[in-house]
C-alpha cells in the first residue's frame, strides 16, 4: 500500500494549508483532525488510485 505524505501548516488566518508535494496537491481545512478527509479525493484523482489503495500521513510544520 502506498503512503502519501501531507504537510499541514497553519496560515495567518487560522486555516490549515495541506500540501502533498509528491502529487502537487494543495487543500485546506479549518480543523486539523479533518485534514485526511479533505485531501483524500484530490490525492485519489491525482494518483489514479482508489482511496482504499493508499494511506495518508499528515505531519505539521
N, C-alpha and C positions, 0 to 999 in steps of 0.2 A: 504494500500500500504506500502510495506517495504522500509525503508530508510537505505542505506549503507553509512557509514562514511568513507571518504577517506582523508588521511592526505598528504599534499603536502609539501615537504621540498626541498629547493634549494640546490643542491650539489655544490661542489667547482668548477666544470666545467661550472656552469650556467644552467645545466639541472635540471628540477623539477622531483624529485622522488615521485611517487604516491603510497601510501600503504593503502590497506583496510585490517586491522588486522583481522577483523571478518572472512574473507574468505581466508586470506593468499595471496591476490592478490597484485602484485607489477608491476608497469609500470613506464613509464617516458614520459616526453614531454618537448619541448623547450619553449612552451608558456603556461602559467598558465591558460589562458582562454580556452585552448583546453583539459584541464585535464579530464573533464567528458567524452568527446568523446573518449579519449584514454583508459579509464578503463571500459567503458560500456560493451564491448564484453567479456572481461575477467570476469567481475562480473556476467554477464549472464551465462557464461559457468560454473563457479564455483558454482553458486547458483542454477542452473537448472531453473531459471526464465526467462521469456521473458522480454526484456528491458522495455516494457510497464507496467510491473508489479512491478517495483521498481523505487526509486529515488536515486540519488547520492548527497551527501552533502560533498563538498570539503572545507577543512579548511587548513590554512597554519600554519606551526610551525617554 
